[in-house]
Amino acid sequence: MNTQLIQRVLNTNAGLAALALRIPVGLILAAHGSQKLFAWFGGYGLEGTGQWMASIGLEPGYLMALLAGSAEFFGGLALVFGLLTRPAALVSAFTMLIAIFSVHISNGLFMSNNGYEYALTLFAVTVALAIQGGGALSVDRVLAERLR
């Protein structure tokens, strides 16, 4: 395995600001993913979410629900711990772009109209984390130091 690539993925020069972004956004993403995957917190689970996704043209709905829910749930947990922060953040950012353009863009910016401001905020934070990495208090930092 290419240790240089692994070092690039894990390396971070970010400080504690990354932690301030990772924890709340990771928890929010994980909670939304758990709604899609497990019907927790008032969600509809894979069946219900899959039917809704199919109804808006994201086919096959069940698979799309599984992919979106997994990206949010597992990506969110990875962000909380700062484990593989860059890949988790990239997958989460991509998921938010899909949400913006498939669901929210036609409703305008504001959340009160089911607009895209919330998904855009999550997109911006996850892009920032993909750029800077997990930060000072992350599993990524510990792993990177052990690989040196």
N, C-alpha and C positions, 0 to 999 in steps of 0.2 A: 504494500500500500504506500502511496506517495505521502510521506510525512510533511512535505512542504505544503501540499494542498490542505492537509488537516490543520497545520499551523495557521494558514491563512484564514480558514473558516473559524478557528477558535480564538485567534489573536484579537485583542481589544485594547485600545488606549483610552477608552472612555472611563470616566470616574463614576461617582455615585448617581449622577443624573440618569444613567441608563437604568439603574435600579428603580428610580422614581417613575420611570416610564414602563418598565417591564412588569412590575407587580400589578398595578391596577388594570392595565390593558390585557395582560395575560389572564387575570381572573375574569374579566368581562368576556373575553373571547371563549375561555373554557366554559363559562356559564351558558353562553349562546350555543356553543357546540353541544353541550349536554342536553339542551332543549331538543335539538335536532336528532341526536343519537338515542337518547334514553328517555325522552319525554319528561325530563326533570324541569322544575321551576315553571310549570305551566306550558311546556312545549308539547309538540304533537308527535314526537318520535320519528323514526325513519319512515314509517308508512304514511303518516299524515303529512310530514314535510315533503316526502317524495311525491305525493299526490299534488300538493300545492306547486312544487317545482315543475312538474309536468304540465300543470294548467297554465303556467306562464311561459312554456316553451322550452324549459330546460329538461331535455330528454336524454336518457331515461331518468325519470324523476327519482326513483329509489337510489340509483347510483350517484346522482348529483347530490342528493341529501346526504348520502354516506360520505362523499368526498368533502362537501362543505362542512358537515358536522365534524368530521375527523380533523380537517385543517384547523377549525376553530378550537376544538376541544384539546387535541394533542399539541397543536401549535401553541395554544394558550398556556398549557401546563409547562411546555418547554420554555416559554418566555418567563414564566414565574421563577423558574429555577435558573434561568440563564444557561440552559443546556442546548447546544446547537442553535444559538440565538439567531445567527444570520439566516440559516435555511428556514427556521420556523417563522421568522419575520417575513421572509420573502413569500412563503406560501400563504401566510395570513394577509399580506398586502395584495397578492393576486386574488384571493378570495373576496377581499373588500372591493376591488375593482369590478369583479363580476357582480357583486351585490349592487354597486352603484349603477352600473349600466344596464342590468337586467331588471331591476326592481325600482330603484329610487329616482333615477335621473329625470323621468317625465313629471315627477311631482315637485320639482324645484329644490331649492337648498334646504328649507327649514323642516325640522323633524315634525313639527305640528301638522304638516301636510304629507307625512311619510317621505320626506325629502332625503337627500343624500348627505346632510351635514355630519351625521354620526358616523356613517361608514367612511366618509372622507377624513374625519379626524382619526379614526383607527388606521386608515391607510397611511396618513402622514406619520403617525407614531411608529408604525411597523417599518416604514421605509427608513426612518431615522435609525431604528435599531439594526436594520440590515446593514446600514452604512457603518455605524460605530461599534457594533458588537455588544456583547453582554455587560461590559463594564467591570468595575472593581470587585463587586461581590457577586460573582457568577461562577457556575460550574465550569463554563468555558475557560475562564481565567485559570482556575485550578488545573484543568486538564492541559492547557497550553504550557503552564510552568512545568508540569511533570514530563512533558514531551521534549523540553529543551535539554 
